[in-house]
Amino acid sequence: MTLRVLVVDDEPLARRGILARLRRAGGVEVVGECASGREAVDAIRGLAPDLVFLDVQMPGTDGFGVVEAVGPERVPEVVFVTAYDEHALRAFEAQALDYLLKPVDDERFARALERARRRVEERRHGALGRRVAAALAEAGAAAPPSAPERPAERFLVRRGGRVQVVHADEIDWVEAAGDYVSLHAGGATHLLRETMAALEARLDPARFLRIHRSTIVNVERIRELHPHFNREYVVVLRDGTRLKLSRSYRGRLDALFGGEA
């Protein structure tokens, strides 16, 4: 899939940096670049890109003004780019796909671009499904049921007076912590005010498995299972973390991996 991308930043050097990363990534068609919010609004309306790398602070119409002017029905996927992290919360309230801080880290940029590819592909498949459903309805056939709510892809957590974004694919495991849950991600721990049941409902069930009343694990991080007492197991993650799989949740693990362990 070729991703059609628009780059918007009033700083030429910043635009060149993003364009260079896009060229290295491949599978991308840069449909244009803009130096102001007003240009960006016209370009989005005229070019209909899949993705926009959008600077927050620009003279005249800023990045949020661009999103508002284009409107929710026509706005593409947006990755905000800025030197200031205080805009993070507002960025995600504006339904941004991601948020990059300047100077942009290459690995962080690559992750944002990959998320954009997945999201655009989902959008295209969803549009196709809606067209098929409409055609079936027009022909008198029953339309398929609506798709379930999309699993959460990111969480906003407060850390040292700042708002930080934790993406679902970065989470290794989750632990109950009173009125909170602890998100363990890459050696860091983030507190989120959420119940285990509510969080479990928001996570992708194909990737996250509840193995204990107080533990949810990212199945892609599981390295080994060690038998324990009473048909219980110890789940060992890639980083060596050992978690208890209780007997009452054993069936979920068997179902996920297609048979009894």
N, C-alpha and C positions, 0 to 999 in steps of 0.2 A: 504494500500500500504506500503510495506517494502522499506525503503530508504537505499540504499547501500552507505556507507560513508567511505572515506579515510581521515585520520588525518595526517597532515604534519607539523612538528615543530621541530627545532633542540634542543629545551629545553624539557627534559623529564617531568618536572613539568607541563609545559603548555599543553603537550599532555594528561597527566593524567587528568587535569581539564576538557578538552573538552570531553574526553572519559567518565568521570563520568557524565557529563550533558547529553550525548547521551544515556547512560544507563537509566537514570531517565526518559528521554523523552519517551522511548519505540517506537516500530515500526521502529527500526533502526538496520541494520546489519553492523557492523564495519568490512570492508573487509581487512583493514590493517592500519598500521601506519608507518610513515617514518620520519627519522631524518635529511634528506638532500634533496636538490632539485633534485639531480641526481637520488636518490632512488624514488622520487615522480614521475618523468617522466616515469621510467620503470613500476612502480606500476599502474599508470593511463593507460598506454598502455596495460598492461597485465590483469588488473582486471576490467577495464571499470566501475568505480564507478559512481553512480548518482550524488554524491556531494563530494567536497573536501573542508575541512577546511585547508587553506593554509597560513602558515606564510610568511610574506613578506621578512624579513631579515634573510637570512641563508648563511653560508659559501659556496663559490662556486656559484652554480646556485641559484639565489633568486626566490621568488614566481613569479615575472613577467617573469623570464627566463623559469620557468616551463611551464607557459601558452604558451609562444612562442614556446618552444620545442615540446610540444604536438600538437599544431596546432589548428586552429579554428574549424576544422571539427570533432576533436576527444575530445576536452576539455569538461569535464562535467561542471555542475554548480559549481561555485567557490565562497566561502566566505573567503575573505582575513582576516587574524588575525595579528595584529601588535601593538606595543606599541607607534607608531608614526602616528599622524593624517595627516601629510603632504603628505602621499601616497594616500589619498582618491581619488583625482581627477584622478590620473593615474590608480587606481584600477578600476574605472568605465569606463575609456576609454578602459580598457582591458576586458570589458563586464562582470565584476564581478557581482554576484547576490547581494552581501552585503559586508559589511566592518565592522569588530568588533575591538574595541580598547581594549588592555590589561590594567588592569585586566578586564576580560570579565564579564559583568553584566548578571545575570541569566535571567532576563526578556528580555533583548535585545537579548540574545542568543536564547531564545525560539521563538521570533518573526522571527529571521533569519531562524531558522529551519523550521518554518511553511511556510514561503515564499518558501523555497527550496522544500518542499513537493508539494506545488501548482504548482511550475514551472516544476518539474519533471513529475507530472501527466499530465500537458499540453503537455509536450514534447512527452510523451508516446501516448497520444491521437492523437497528430499531426502526429506521425510516422504511427499510424494505419490508419489515414485518407489518408496519402500519398500512403500507400500500397493498400487501397481500390480503390483510384483514378487510380493507375497504373493498377490494375486488370481490372477495367472498360474500361480503354483506350485500353488495350490489347484485350479485348473482343469486341472492336468496339463501345462501348458506349461512350457517351459524359462525360468527366470528370467534376466534380462539380467545380464551380468557386473557385478561390484561396481565402483563408481566409483573412479578413481585417487585417490591421496593428494592432499589439497588443497595447493596451493602455499603457501609461507610468506608471511605477510602482514606480519611484523615481525621485527626482529632486535635483540638486546640487545648493546650495545657498551659498553666501558668507556672513559671519558673523564675524565681528571683525578681519578681516585679515585671517580668516580660512575658509575652504570649509566644509560645513555641508550637510549631506544627509537628505532630508525630504521624507519619503515614502508616497505614495498616500493614503494608508489606515490610515495614521495619520492625514490627513487634515480634519478639521471640515468644513471650508468654505473658500471661496476665494473672495477677494475684489479688484476691479480696483483701481489703484493708479498711474494715469498719464501714463508714459511709462512703468510702472511696474505693477505687481499684488502682493497683499499681501496674503500669505498663512497663514491662522490661524490654528495652530495645537497644541492642548493640552495646550492652554494658552499662547503659544509663537507665534510671528509673524515674518515671513520671507519674504523678498522682492526678487522677481524673475523678471528679465527683460524679459517680455513676454506680448503679448496682450491677452485680455480676449478671443477673438475668437480663437487664436492659442492654448491657454491652454485648452479651452473647447474641441477642436478637439483631444487633446492628452489624455484627461481623459476618463475613462470608463463611457459611457452614461448610463449604468445600475446602477451606483453608484453615479454619480455626475449630478446634475440638475441645469441648469441656471434658476434662478427665477427672475432676474432683469438684465438690461443691464450691471450693475456693480457688480453683485453678482452670484456666483456659490456655491451650498451647497452640502455637502455629505449627501445623503438621509438617511443614517443610523444614522445620528445625529439628525434628526428631531423628536421632541417630541410632538408638538402640532401645530395646525393651528387655528388662531383666525380671524374670519371675520372682514374685514375693509370696507372702503367706496368703491363704484363703482366696486363691485365684486373683490376687491383686498383682500389679506390676510396678516397677520403677521405670519411669520414662527418662531416658538420658538424651539431652539435647546436644547439638554439635559443639557448643561451648563448654560442655561438661556439666551443666546444670542438671540436677537429679530431682524429678518431680514424681509424686505418688499418683498412680492411676487406681482409683477406688473401684471396687467390684461392681458397684451400681452403675458406673459409666463404661464398663468393659464392652458392652454391646455396641456402643457408638464407635469405638475403635475398630471392632471387628467389621462393622458395616462399612466404615470408611475405607478400610484396606482390603475389603472383599473376602473376608473369611476369618476364622478364629486364629489368633496368634499362638 
